[in-house]
Amino acid sequence: MPGRTAWKGQKRLLEGGLPDRDRVIKRIMDVEDPRDRFICALAYLTGARATELTDLEKSRIWKEDIKGKECVIFRLTNRKSKRHKEKMLAVAAEDEPELCGIVVGFVSNFQGDILTPGTQQAMYHIIKKSLGWNPHFMRHIRLTHLTVNRGYSEIKLTRWAGWTDSRPASTYVKYRYPDFID
């Protein structure tokens, strides 16, 4: 069963502990190829599924000022939801300066319209080869970081991830005993 094998793989990855934000940033910054570095930064920043990152057009990423903060906006196709075909995400550049810099720099210097490869397998290969983690584990890392480091609520995480049901978010938004101490 493919699902079982994938879950065993996730468990093996987690045995080493979930990487913290600094470790993820360092790994992404160490990727030599600019396009691959961009794709890895994009995968982490958006927490998107590999299918949501395929055939990404240049016009779907831009900078915008929101509430006095410079943000990078991502308009992604939500291929998993029947009701919500697109999701819009905003990342404040001050919250993720290194990765937003990679994304904005790559997009502004890119010659052409399509930023990313057209297949899920290509995205999987690039992220796995570059970081040693599969794209879904990158999604898991980002969603965990959004709850632990940024305090995302179940509702906010559900919207970010593109879920129509909040049950998956509840696995990320769990209280751990240190969370009870202010």
HUURMO-V174079 format. One record per residue. N is the residue number from 1. SS is DSSP state (2 for helix, 1 for strand, 0 for the rest). OMEGA is omega in whole degrees, 0 to 359 (999 if undefined). Layout:
n=N ss=SS omega=OMEGA
n=N ss=SS omega=OMEGA
//
This chain:
n=1 ss=0 omega=181
n=2 ss=2 omega=181
n=3 ss=2 omega=180
n=4 ss=2 omega=180
n=5 ss=2 omega=179
n=6 ss=2 omega=180
n=7 ss=2 omega=176
n=8 ss=2 omega=177
n=9 ss=2 omega=177
n=10 ss=2 omega=180
n=11 ss=2 omega=178
n=12 ss=2 omega=179
n=13 ss=2 omega=182
n=14 ss=2 omega=180
n=15 ss=2 omega=177
n=16 ss=0 omega=182
n=17 ss=0 omega=178
n=18 ss=0 omega=182
n=19 ss=0 omega=177
n=20 ss=0 omega=184
n=21 ss=2 omega=182
n=22 ss=2 omega=178
n=23 ss=2 omega=178
n=24 ss=2 omega=181
n=25 ss=2 omega=181
n=26 ss=2 omega=179
n=27 ss=2 omega=181
n=28 ss=2 omega=180
n=29 ss=2 omega=181
n=30 ss=0 omega=179
n=31 ss=0 omega=186
n=32 ss=0 omega=183
n=33 ss=0 omega=183
n=34 ss=2 omega=180
n=35 ss=2 omega=179
n=36 ss=2 omega=177
n=37 ss=2 omega=177
n=38 ss=2 omega=181
n=39 ss=2 omega=179
n=40 ss=2 omega=177
n=41 ss=2 omega=179
n=42 ss=2 omega=180
n=43 ss=2 omega=181
n=44 ss=2 omega=183
n=45 ss=2 omega=185
n=46 ss=2 omega=186
n=47 ss=0 omega=185
n=48 ss=0 omega=172
n=49 ss=0 omega=180
n=50 ss=2 omega=180
n=51 ss=2 omega=181
n=52 ss=2 omega=181
n=53 ss=2 omega=182
n=54 ss=0 omega=178
n=55 ss=0 omega=183
n=56 ss=0 omega=181
n=57 ss=1 omega=180
n=58 ss=2 omega=183
n=59 ss=2 omega=182
n=60 ss=2 omega=176
n=61 ss=1 omega=178
n=62 ss=1 omega=176
n=63 ss=1 omega=180
n=64 ss=1 omega=176
n=65 ss=1 omega=179
n=66 ss=1 omega=179
n=67 ss=0 omega=178
n=68 ss=0 omega=179
n=69 ss=1 omega=174
n=70 ss=1 omega=183
n=71 ss=1 omega=170
n=72 ss=1 omega=183
n=73 ss=1 omega=178
n=74 ss=1 omega=174
n=75 ss=1 omega=186
n=76 ss=1 omega=174
n=77 ss=1 omega=179
n=78 ss=0 omega=186
n=79 ss=0 omega=183
n=80 ss=0 omega=185
n=81 ss=0 omega=176
n=82 ss=0 omega=182
n=83 ss=0 omega=185
n=84 ss=0 omega=185
n=85 ss=0 omega=180
n=86 ss=1 omega=172
n=87 ss=1 omega=179
n=88 ss=1 omega=179
n=89 ss=1 omega=177
n=90 ss=1 omega=177
n=91 ss=1 omega=178
n=92 ss=1 omega=182
n=93 ss=0 omega=180
n=94 ss=0 omega=179
n=95 ss=0 omega=182
n=96 ss=0 omega=188
n=97 ss=2 omega=183
n=98 ss=2 omega=185
n=99 ss=2 omega=176
n=100 ss=2 omega=176
n=101 ss=2 omega=177
n=102 ss=2 omega=183
n=103 ss=2 omega=183
n=104 ss=2 omega=179
n=105 ss=2 omega=181
n=106 ss=2 omega=182
n=107 ss=2 omega=183
n=108 ss=2 omega=180
n=109 ss=2 omega=186
n=110 ss=0 omega=176
n=111 ss=0 omega=181
n=112 ss=0 omega=184
n=113 ss=0 omega=185
n=114 ss=1 omega=186
n=115 ss=0 omega=189
n=116 ss=0 omega=179
n=117 ss=0 omega=186
n=118 ss=0 omega=181
n=119 ss=0 omega=177
n=120 ss=2 omega=181
n=121 ss=2 omega=178
n=122 ss=2 omega=179
n=123 ss=2 omega=179
n=124 ss=2 omega=183
n=125 ss=2 omega=182
n=126 ss=2 omega=182
n=127 ss=2 omega=180
n=128 ss=2 omega=180
n=129 ss=2 omega=185
n=130 ss=2 omega=188
n=131 ss=2 omega=183
n=132 ss=0 omega=179
n=133 ss=0 omega=176
n=134 ss=0 omega=183
n=135 ss=2 omega=181
n=136 ss=2 omega=175
n=137 ss=2 omega=176
n=138 ss=2 omega=177
n=139 ss=2 omega=179
n=140 ss=2 omega=179
n=141 ss=2 omega=183
n=142 ss=2 omega=181
n=143 ss=2 omega=176
n=144 ss=2 omega=179
n=145 ss=2 omega=179
n=146 ss=2 omega=179
n=147 ss=2 omega=185
n=148 ss=2 omega=186
n=149 ss=0 omega=184
n=150 ss=0 omega=176
n=151 ss=0 omega=179
n=152 ss=0 omega=177
n=153 ss=0 omega=179
n=154 ss=2 omega=181
n=155 ss=2 omega=181
n=156 ss=2 omega=179
n=157 ss=2 omega=178
n=158 ss=2 omega=180
n=159 ss=2 omega=181
n=160 ss=2 omega=184
n=161 ss=2 omega=180
n=162 ss=0 omega=178
n=163 ss=0 omega=175
n=164 ss=0 omega=182
n=165 ss=0 omega=183
n=166 ss=0 omega=182
n=167 ss=2 omega=178
n=168 ss=2 omega=181
n=169 ss=2 omega=182
n=170 ss=2 omega=177
n=171 ss=0 omega=179
n=172 ss=0 omega=185
n=173 ss=0 omega=178
n=174 ss=0 omega=175
n=175 ss=0 omega=172
n=176 ss=0 omega=187
n=177 ss=2 omega=176
n=178 ss=2 omega=181
n=179 ss=2 omega=180
n=180 ss=2 omega=181
n=181 ss=0 omega=179
n=182 ss=0 omega=999
//
